[in-house]
Amino acid sequence: MRFDQKVAVVTGGSRGIGFAIAKELIAGGATVIITGRKQDSLDAALEQLGDRARGVAGKLGQPEHDDALRRAITDEFGGIDYLVNNVGMNPVFGPLVQLDLDVARKILDTNVLGALKMSRLGYELGLRERRGAIVNVGSISGLRPSTGIGMYGVSKSALFALTRQLAVEFAPNIRVNAVAPAAIKTDFSKAMYEGREAELAAAYPAERIGVPEDVAGPVCFFLSDAAGWVTGQTLAIDGGLSLVTP
Ligand SMILES: NC(=O)c1ccc[n+]([C@@H]2O[C@H](COP(=O)([O-])OP(=O)(O)OC[C@H]3O[C@@H](n4cnc5c(N)ncnc54)[C@H](OP(=O)(O)O)[C@@H]3O)[C@@H](O)[C@H]2O)c1
């Protein structure tokens, strides 16, 4: 897939799934602005990504960060062609009946409203004029219940609803799609797979858990012209897991 002359923003691009997406877009010719809270991780990622990578440090959704991102986009590029809403968080484990509602608000604020705010920023900054595309990174937990991470799943379900809603509101100029990965080997999921990867992998028809590159390919497809008539869709990237588990 070629993305020559295109400019993309990938939130949370300093490692994990976001980094793999940024790398694949750059390999296809795009220039990519990645975000992340820690400047040192961002710098390390930029060094690996090379000349066509830029970084804006800050926490998703914070006004100073949004302003810095807006400036970085307008000053150098005038606008963007693609947005990947990749940042997501899940700080708790346990049943919903015990969930602190302030924590629930934080999860929804980052995973849902963070993506909405970024999508509105992208809308203002060229996505509409450039007939661009957005991809939201959800989770298989947003498609069916998962033990212990209920509010995370609720937030990712809401992200899929947001994907469909924006696909209609932003049509015909901006396509909006989503991906729903199962377990992917990153820092985020380390506690889940470390020391029990083989046991976890046995549940997957693919006989392995995912790696960030497994997500980057489908995301780039959704952004590309090859998906020019695809909008509002959510694709499970799960090594077949959803076929064999309820
Ligand atoms: N890994 C999985 O098994 C899996 C499965 C399904 C879905 N997902 C989803 O995939 C997405 C990426 O996850 P990942 O596994 O790649 O995570 P990761 O390896 O922990 O990477 C997260 C990235 O986001 C940045 N980040 C985190 N919170 C941020 C915030 N509030 N503001 C700005 N940047 C932030 C991190 O940098 P800093 O720490 O420096 O901020 C880092 O660049 C998430 O939406 C997650 O829900 C992951």
The ligand as an SDF file (V2000), in Angstrom:
LIG
                    3D

 48 52  0  0  0  0  0  0  0  0999 V2000
   -2.1250   -5.2210   23.4720 N   0  0  0  0  0  0  0  0  0  0  0  0
   -3.2920   -5.8220   23.3730 C   0  0  0  0  0  0  0  0  0  0  0  0
   -3.4360   -7.0320   23.6770 O   0  0  0  0  0  0  0  0  0  0  0  0
   -4.4730   -5.0640   22.8510 C   0  0  0  0  0  0  0  0  0  0  0  0
   -5.6040   -5.8080   22.4840 C   0  0  0  0  0  0  0  0  0  0  0  0
   -6.7130   -5.1430   22.0000 C   0  0  0  0  0  0  0  0  0  0  0  0
   -6.6950   -3.7710   21.8840 C   0  0  0  0  0  0  0  0  0  0  0  0
   -5.5990   -3.0540   22.2590 N   0  0  0  0  0  0  0  0  0  0  0  0
   -5.6610   -1.6070   22.1160 C   0  0  0  0  0  0  0  0  0  0  0  0
   -4.5830   -1.1850   21.3190 O   0  0  0  0  0  0  0  0  0  0  0  0
   -4.2450    0.1660   21.6320 C   0  0  0  0  0  0  0  0  0  0  0  0
   -2.7400    0.2730   21.8340 C   0  0  0  0  0  0  0  0  0  0  0  0
   -2.3580   -0.6330   22.8440 O   0  0  0  0  0  0  0  0  0  0  0  0
   -0.8810   -1.2360   22.9650 P   0  0  0  0  0  0  0  0  0  0  0  0
   -1.0530   -2.6310   23.4120 O   0  0  0  0  0  0  0  0  0  0  0  0
   -0.0820   -0.9380   21.7750 O   0  0  0  0  0  0  0  0  0  0  0  0
   -0.3450   -0.3820   24.2150 O   0  0  0  0  0  0  0  0  0  0  0  0
    1.1440    0.0190   24.6620 P   0  0  0  0  0  0  0  0  0  0  0  0
    2.1490   -0.9200   24.1070 O   0  0  0  0  0  0  0  0  0  0  0  0
    1.0530    0.1950   26.1370 O   0  0  0  0  0  0  0  0  0  0  0  0
    1.3700    1.4350   23.9490 O   0  0  0  0  0  0  0  0  0  0  0  0
    0.5370    2.5040   24.2870 C   0  0  0  0  0  0  0  0  0  0  0  0
    1.0000    3.7520   23.5600 C   0  0  0  0  0  0  0  0  0  0  0  0
    0.0950    4.8230   23.8630 O   0  0  0  0  0  0  0  0  0  0  0  0
    0.7830    5.8840   24.5950 C   0  0  0  0  0  0  0  0  0  0  0  0
   -0.2100    6.3640   25.5650 N   0  0  0  0  0  0  0  0  0  0  0  0
   -0.8350    5.6460   26.5220 C   0  0  0  0  0  0  0  0  0  0  0  0
   -1.7230    6.4130   27.1710 N   0  0  0  0  0  0  0  0  0  0  0  0
   -1.6680    7.6430   26.6040 C   0  0  0  0  0  0  0  0  0  0  0  0
   -2.3490    8.8750   26.8280 C   0  0  0  0  0  0  0  0  0  0  0  0
   -3.2760    8.9890   27.7870 N   0  0  0  0  0  0  0  0  0  0  0  0
   -2.0470    9.9320   26.0450 N   0  0  0  0  0  0  0  0  0  0  0  0
   -1.1000    9.8310   25.0610 C   0  0  0  0  0  0  0  0  0  0  0  0
   -0.4350    8.6990   24.8100 N   0  0  0  0  0  0  0  0  0  0  0  0
   -0.7040    7.6170   25.5780 C   0  0  0  0  0  0  0  0  0  0  0  0
    2.0160    5.1830   25.1510 C   0  0  0  0  0  0  0  0  0  0  0  0
    3.0980    6.0590   25.3870 O   0  0  0  0  0  0  0  0  0  0  0  0
    3.2950    6.7380   26.8600 P   0  0  0  0  0  0  0  0  0  0  0  0
    3.2260    5.6480   27.8760 O   0  0  0  0  0  0  0  0  0  0  0  0
    4.6270    7.4310   26.7960 O   0  0  0  0  0  0  0  0  0  0  0  0
    2.1610    7.6880   26.9970 O   0  0  0  0  0  0  0  0  0  0  0  0
    2.3600    4.2390   23.9990 C   0  0  0  0  0  0  0  0  0  0  0  0
    2.9340    4.9500   22.9180 O   0  0  0  0  0  0  0  0  0  0  0  0
   -5.0880    0.5190   22.8670 C   0  0  0  0  0  0  0  0  0  0  0  0
   -6.2150    1.2580   22.4640 O   0  0  0  0  0  0  0  0  0  0  0  0
   -5.5320   -0.8290   23.4050 C   0  0  0  0  0  0  0  0  0  0  0  0
   -6.7630   -0.7420   24.0770 O   0  0  0  0  0  0  0  0  0  0  0  0
   -4.4790   -3.6710   22.7440 C   0  0  0  0  0  0  0  0  0  0  0  0
  1  2  1  0
  2  3  2  0
  2  4  1  0
  4  5  1  0
  4 48  2  0
  5  6  2  0
  6  7  1  0
  7  8  2  0
  8  9  1  0
  8 48  1  0
  9 10  1  0
  9 46  1  0
 10 11  1  0
 11 12  1  0
 11 44  1  0
 12 13  1  0
 13 14  1  0
 14 15  2  0
 14 16  1  0
 14 17  1  0
 17 18  1  0
 18 19  2  0
 18 20  1  0
 18 21  1  0
 21 22  1  0
 22 23  1  0
 23 24  1  0
 23 42  1  0
 24 25  1  0
 25 26  1  0
 25 36  1  0
 26 27  1  0
 26 35  1  0
 27 28  2  0
 28 29  1  0
 29 30  1  0
 29 35  2  0
 30 31  1  0
 30 32  2  0
 32 33  1  0
 33 34  2  0
 34 35  1  0
 36 37  1  0
 36 42  1  0
 37 38  1  0
 38 39  2  0
 38 40  1  0
 38 41  1  0
 42 43  1  0
 44 45  1  0
 44 46  1  0
 46 47  1  0
M  CHG  2   8   1  16  -1
M  END
$$$$
